[in-house]
């Protein structure tokens, strides 16, 4: 019998998704939700928050069932050359 283990990488990801989904679901309850035919401003954020929570639960189940590979080397050079371009564009665009 195998001991109960959780893959830490996927477990942290699942916990983050569930936490953020719960936070946004609670925040969307302050808005008027409405019905499926007459949606209020809080309907779509609530649906997206529920989808995020469900995705977190699926990832958590996968984290319990399978062990994944550890996170490898981060390509810092690629981020250094690619990320400044949209940041520069966002700071210099005139609207």
NORPE-V662193 format. One record per residue. RES is the residue in three letters. PSI is psi in degrees with one decimal (999 if undefined). D_LAST is the distance of its C-alpha to the last C-alpha in Angstrom with 2 decimals. Layout:
BEGIN
RES,PSI,D_LAST  RES,PSI,D_LAST
END
This chain:
BEGIN
UNK,128.0,62.75  UNK,142.3,59.40  UNK,157.1,57.99  UNK,117.6,54.78  UNK,150.6,51.87  UNK,131.3,48.11  UNK,121.1,45.92  UNK,-38.2,43.91  UNK,-51.8,40.72  UNK,-30.8,40.44  UNK,-42.2,41.85  UNK,-41.0,39.15  UNK,-44.6,36.46  UNK,-42.7,38.15  UNK,-38.8,38.51  UNK,-43.5,34.83  UNK,-44.5,33.88  UNK,-41.8,36.46  UNK,-48.3,35.44  UNK,-39.7,31.71  UNK,-42.2,32.62  UNK,-40.1,35.00  UNK,-47.7,32.57  UNK,-31.4,29.90  UNK,-43.2,32.71  UNK,-38.7,33.95  UNK,-33.8,30.56  UNK,-18.0,30.01  UNK,-17.1,33.42  UNK,-20.1,32.13  UNK,162.2,30.08  UNK,124.8,31.81  UNK,-45.2,32.75  UNK,-156.1,34.28  UNK,179.7,36.17  UNK,-27.5,35.57  UNK,-31.9,35.45  UNK,82.3,33.41  UNK,135.6,31.07  UNK,-179.1,29.69  UNK,-15.2,26.59  UNK,-3.6,28.79  UNK,-53.0,30.35  UNK,-44.0,27.91  UNK,-34.8,27.42  UNK,-42.1,31.22  UNK,-43.1,31.84  UNK,-37.0,29.55  UNK,-39.7,31.30  UNK,-40.4,34.65  UNK,-39.8,33.74  UNK,-40.2,32.72  UNK,-44.0,36.06  UNK,-39.1,37.98  UNK,-39.7,36.40  UNK,-38.3,37.43  UNK,-41.4,40.94  UNK,-43.0,41.23  UNK,-37.4,40.22  UNK,-40.3,42.71  UNK,-41.8,45.45  UNK,-33.3,44.77  UNK,-30.3,44.88  UNK,-35.5,48.32  UNK,-40.1,49.65  UNK,150.4,48.54  UNK,126.4,48.13  UNK,177.3,45.25  UNK,150.4,44.83  UNK,158.6,43.54  UNK,130.4,40.06  UNK,-157.1,40.39  UNK,138.2,38.85  UNK,131.0,35.10  UNK,84.6,33.45  UNK,-35.6,31.82  UNK,-40.9,31.35  UNK,-42.8,29.22  UNK,-35.7,26.95  UNK,-34.8,26.82  UNK,-27.8,25.62  UNK,-41.3,23.33  UNK,-34.8,21.49  UNK,-26.0,19.92  UNK,-53.6,17.95  UNK,-29.1,15.54  UNK,-44.1,15.48  UNK,-42.8,14.65  UNK,-44.9,11.85  UNK,-33.1,10.39  UNK,-24.4,10.94  UNK,-9.4,9.66  UNK,141.8,6.50  UNK,132.9,3.78  UNK,999,0.00
END
